[in-house]
Amino acid sequence: MKRGLTAALIALVLAQPAMAQHGDEGDIAYRRGLAYKSGGDGALAAHWLGVAASRGMPEAMFMLATMLLEGDGAPRDEAQARKWLEAAAELDYPEAWQQLGMMEPDPQKAAQYMRRAAHALTHRGEAKR
């Protein structure tokens, strides 16, 4: 049943206009990336998440960085992953700050990243009110 649901989700996302290919909508590219990741196609997921990330979506930047750290859908590339994490952190994406903190060998700097993550989370909660 899950396979049928995943196929339906991919078909729904792909049926939408391919605006992201033309640079118009990062959110469509992000949804396509999620659909391909859910469907098990890491390479296409990485491609579409890269499109969304290049359009400034911190969620896509974080997911792409995670895939690059794990070598999922693209060759493992810690330097490129760090670039995307830093870009997402600059947009105050809490998960990016947290991942940077977990990757940081200097305990003081790691603690600073974790404080930034906690602070960014408070802003996320305020935005939902």
C-alpha positions as CSV (number, residue, x, y, z in Angstrom):
1,M,0.0,0.0,0.0
2,K,2.8,2.4,0.8
3,R,4.3,1.9,-2.6
4,G,1.0,2.8,-4.3
5,L,0.7,5.9,-2.1
6,T,4.2,7.0,-2.9
7,A,3.6,6.5,-6.6
8,A,0.4,8.6,-6.4
9,L,2.2,11.3,-4.5
10,I,5.0,11.4,-7.1
11,A,2.4,11.5,-9.9
12,L,0.6,14.4,-8.2
13,V,3.7,16.4,-7.7
14,L,5.0,15.8,-11.2
15,A,1.6,16.6,-12.8
16,Q,2.0,20.2,-11.6
17,P,3.5,22.7,-14.0
18,A,7.3,22.4,-14.2
19,M,7.7,26.1,-13.1
20,A,10.8,25.2,-11.0
21,Q,12.7,24.3,-14.1
22,H,12.4,27.9,-15.2
23,G,13.3,29.4,-11.9
24,D,9.8,30.6,-10.9
25,E,8.9,28.4,-7.9
26,G,11.3,26.9,-5.4
27,D,8.5,25.4,-3.4
28,I,7.4,23.2,-6.4
29,A,11.0,22.0,-6.7
30,Y,11.1,21.3,-2.9
31,R,7.9,19.2,-3.1
32,R,9.3,17.3,-6.0
33,G,12.5,16.6,-4.1
34,L,10.4,15.3,-1.1
35,A,8.4,13.1,-3.4
36,Y,11.4,11.6,-5.0
37,K,13.1,11.1,-1.7
38,S,10.0,9.4,-0.3
39,G,9.9,7.3,-3.5
40,G,13.5,6.1,-3.0
41,D,15.1,8.0,-5.9
42,G,17.9,9.8,-4.2
43,A,19.5,11.3,-7.3
44,L,16.3,13.0,-8.5
45,A,15.6,14.1,-4.9
46,A,19.0,15.7,-4.6
47,H,18.5,17.4,-8.0
48,W,15.2,19.0,-7.1
49,L,16.3,19.8,-3.6
50,G,19.3,21.6,-5.1
51,V,17.0,23.6,-7.3
52,A,14.9,24.6,-4.3
53,A,18.0,25.3,-2.2
54,S,19.5,27.6,-4.9
55,R,16.2,29.6,-4.7
56,G,16.8,30.3,-1.0
57,M,14.7,27.6,0.7
58,P,16.4,26.8,4.0
59,E,14.4,23.5,4.3
60,A,15.8,22.3,1.0
61,M,19.3,23.5,1.9
62,F,19.2,21.5,5.1
63,M,17.8,18.3,3.4
64,L,20.3,18.6,0.6
65,A,23.2,19.0,3.1
66,T,22.0,15.9,5.0
67,M,21.9,13.9,1.8
68,L,25.4,15.1,0.9
69,L,26.7,14.2,4.4
70,E,25.3,10.7,4.0
71,G,26.1,10.2,0.3
72,D,22.4,9.7,-0.4
73,G,21.6,10.5,-4.0
74,A,24.9,12.3,-4.6
75,P,28.5,11.6,-3.7
76,R,29.4,12.2,-0.1
77,D,30.7,15.8,0.1
78,E,31.1,17.3,3.5
79,A,32.5,20.7,2.2
80,Q,29.4,21.2,0.0
81,A,27.1,20.0,2.8
82,R,28.7,22.6,5.1
83,K,28.1,25.3,2.5
84,W,24.4,24.5,2.4
85,L,24.2,24.2,6.2
86,E,25.8,27.6,6.6
87,A,23.5,29.2,4.0
88,A,20.4,27.7,5.9
89,A,21.8,28.9,9.2
90,E,22.2,32.4,7.8
91,L,18.4,32.2,7.2
92,D,18.1,31.2,10.9
93,Y,17.0,27.6,10.2
94,P,17.3,25.9,13.6
95,E,18.2,22.4,12.3
96,A,21.1,23.8,10.3
97,W,22.5,25.5,13.4
98,Q,22.1,22.3,15.3
99,Q,23.8,20.2,12.6
100,L,26.7,22.6,12.5
101,G,27.0,22.3,16.2
102,M,27.1,18.5,16.0
103,M,29.8,18.7,13.4
104,E,32.0,21.3,15.3
105,P,35.0,19.8,17.0
106,D,35.5,22.9,19.3
107,P,33.2,22.5,22.3
108,Q,32.8,26.2,22.8
109,K,31.9,26.9,19.2
110,A,29.6,23.9,19.2
111,A,27.8,25.2,22.2
112,Q,27.4,28.6,20.5
113,Y,25.8,26.9,17.5
114,M,23.4,25.0,19.8
115,R,22.4,28.3,21.5
116,R,21.7,29.8,18.0
117,A,19.6,26.7,17.2
118,A,17.6,27.2,20.4
119,H,17.1,30.9,19.7
120,A,16.0,30.2,16.1
121,L,13.4,27.7,17.4
122,T,11.9,30.4,19.6
123,H,11.3,32.5,16.5
124,R,9.7,29.6,14.7
125,G,7.3,29.2,17.6
126,E,6.4,32.9,17.5
127,A,5.7,32.8,13.8
128,K,3.1,30.0,14.2
129,R,1.1,32.0,16.8
